[in-house]
Amino acid sequence: DDVVEKLNLFLDLLQAYRDLSERHERGVLHEHQRALHKYGMMKRQMMSATVQPKEQASVEQLESRIVQQENAIQTMELRNYFSLFCLHQETQLIFIYLPITSHILGAFVNSQVQGHREMGAVWNELQPKLGCLFGGNNGLKPPSEA
């Protein structure tokens, strides 16, 4: 039970770390890259608008959209930094709990030793009974005392 409980705890930690990493990559990072791409396209439109004479209203509207996009990018960068901070904290938590794996292995080995010791006792009890049941030795050797 101790081994399973500690394994489940460590597995939950690793799964949470994996989920957070995926959310960072698919969500925040991807949105930030899309926003930067959109910003680049708007800047190109603005440069072409300054080269070619256009209506002042459309240029002002484009400038307004560029400012909005810059604000959105700034917000996304803050979200990205916070997401990276969370990933860093989760990484530290994994490293804090990493030594639990040695405890898990030790507890598992101890449980296996105990289980095999108990099974050995059962087989040792069964061996003389088989000799009596089938009469004679039947090729069975007496257990070696350890």
Sequence and secondary structure as in RCSB ss.txt:
>XXXX:A:sequence
DDVVEKLNLFLDLLQAYRDLSERHERGVLHEHQRALHKYGMMKRQMMSATVQPKEQASVEQLESRIVQQENAIQT
MELRNYFSLFCLHQETQLIFIYLPITSHILGAFVNSQVQGHREMGAVWNELQPKLGCLFGGNNGLKPPSEA
>XXXX:A:secstr
 HHHHHHHHHHHHHHHHHHHHHHIIIIIIHHHHHHHHHHHHHHHHHHHHHHS   HHHHHHHHHHHHHHHHHHHH
HHHHHHHHHHHHHHHHHHHHHHTTHHHHHHHHHHHHHHHHHHHHHHHHHHHHHHHHHHHSS TT       
